[in-house]
Amino acid sequence: MTTPQSPKTGLSPDDQVATAADRDHKNGTMVEVFGTYVLAESKDQGTLTGHAAVQLADGTLIHLAPPWHQEAIRPEEERKFVGKPVVAKGLLFAECPPPPDGRAYPRVACLHVGLKVLERSMYDFLHGADPE
């Protein structure tokens, strides 16, 4: 009799995004993005908009939701991650999909659909990584 295997709960290491090359290669797939949580600024007004992104080690930004989507304004409780290492999971777009109403939008990389953000230390704990 065989012992049942526990179901896979996370994405494979092949689904991890840490560089711009990863972003381009994994466009259109569910991924885990590793970087630092940053607030995104409005280029037009120079003010914070409530939007956030994950900044990869090479400086690349992956926005958390398309800028035109209501989920782009991140929840207040998530802003405690500003400046901290995080892992964000979601469907990756090297260029966000356009809004359904056809209006202009910033053409940036983003995560969309099933978006979750975890502090990196929590992610490591949940995935059984040894504490440093």
C-alpha positions, 0 to 999 in steps of 0.5 A: 500500500502506498502512502498518499502524498500531501498536495503541493501548496506552493509554486515551484522554484521555476515560478519565482521572479527575481529579475527583469529577465524572469519577468519577461520569461514568465509573462502570463503565468502564476508566479512568486515575486521576490523583492522589497515592498515600495509605494508607487508615486504618481509621475504626473503629480509627484504624490503617493497614490496608494499604489504599491509595487515590489522592487526586484533586486535589479530595480525592476518594479512589478506593480501590485494590480494594474494601475487602473484597477480598484485593487491597485490602491493597496489596503492600509494594513499592507502598507506596514510592509513598506521597505521590507522584503516581501513575496507577492503571488499572482498572475504576472503581466510584463505589461498590464492588460488594458482597462475594459473601458479603453482609457489610457493607462500606464504600461507597467509590469504587474500582478493581477488575479489571486494577488497575495502579499506576504512578508518574506520572513513569514513566507520563509517560515511557511515554506520551512526555510531555516531562519538566518 
